[in-house]
Amino acid sequence: MLNDRNSRRHSVPVLNLGAPPLRERVDNIQVLRFMGALMVVLYHASKPPLERLGWQGGTDFLAAGVDIFFVISGFIMIFTTRGFSRTVVEFWIDRIIRIVPVYWAAIAVIVLLFAAGLRPNGLMAFDTSDLLTTLFFIPHVRADGAFAPLLNVGWTLNYEMFFYLVFGLTLFFRSHMVSLSLITALFLGLVAIGLFADFTNATPLAASYTNPIILEFLAGCFLGYLYTHLQRASQKSAATGIALLATGFGGLVLGTAITPVGSGLDPWRAMSAGIPAVLIVSGALMLERSGRKLSAGWMQFMGAASYSIYIFHLLAFQFTGKVIGIFVDTQSAPAAVLVGIALIYIIAGLTAGSFVYVLLERPVVTWLKRVSRGAGIGLGGFRQRARSEGVAAPPPKVPPFP
């Protein structure tokens, strides 16, 4: 009874209109994480053969898998902090444990390959500042002129960590409504500055964090609030979810055909890819709420492995390309051969990422959480403190994808 009273006192009231109780994991979000990672893998693998065929930008919609990830991250932040049993520091430690080990491992591989005389990830040159800004998620222009970390896809992690920093600070107020209000005001203010200020010579920090793409995190937060606090289930939910998914994916194809997103952070990306991504995540949540779940074991596994797939697939592509290059002259190969090579790349990227998840990400994250639990910090620490204070602390089972 004491636990129940304290839990009610520290939580936001939930309007439950016939919905099943919230589970600790949203299966359809796991599936979307895999779909997002697969879209990015397909995008990178399909570019060479399509460019050979003269089809420029035809698969830009696949690059919007990143936008789906950003919306999911916002959703997960609200979903996994219901109950407010975490301190700000504990929240950040949990995010660091989730993001840093796999990313730093990939950076270590890149540095070692470069030192061996190779050019991993197309890296032509880098200096100490490039390495440090990469490791600590700071937007930066590299020594070779690229506006990207040493691992090109790491640009998304710069946004993820910025969002975690901001969201963690709002946890001081122990209210999702306050968190949403503060993040909304901050992000809309930053975007307004970016749209109306003259950023011709803007620093990488200013150019990055005033881009409208940050609104995708905000939209995900609102979805998390609605899903967590306004639980509604009806017979029409499944049909609505399917309609939202279809509209979202159709909108991605159409929107990115009008405003390509694959070549950089166009200010219109939040509309051409962000709005469809919000519809896609909304549709998946509507299906989840109605009891329609894509819960096949292999899809759940691939969703769990999606972060490792995203981080390591380009390195897997490069290694695979070196091996294929021994037997095939890819510069003169016909398009049909390049399509076959692209399929090999896709299989290699998914397989390598899955192995990294099983052999590195899962055991290392589990070990670090065990260490933090023993030290009284991190996820274990605030669960123990929550129990001692009689506060319900639901453990997050779905880590956000960066």
Secondary structure, DSSP 8 states (H G I E B T S, - for coil): -HHHHHHHHHS---EEES-----S--HHHHHHHHHHHHHHHHHHHHHHHHHHTT-TTTTHHHHTHHHHHHHHHHHHHHHHTTT----HHHHHHHHHHHHHHHHHHHHHHHHHHHHTT--GGG-----HHHHHHHHTT-----TTS-SS-SSGGGHHHHHHHHHHHHHHHHGGG--HHHHHHHHHHHHHHHHHHHHHS--TT--HHHHHHTSGGGHHHHHHHHHHHHHHHEEE--TTHHHHHHHHHHHHHHHHHHHHHHS--TTS--TTHIIIIIHHHHHHHHHHHHHHHTT-----HHHHHHHHTHHHHHHHHHHHHHHHHHHHHHH--TTT--HHHHHHHHHHHHHHHHHHHHHHIIIIIHHHHHHHHHHHHHHT-HHHHHHHHHHHHT-------S----
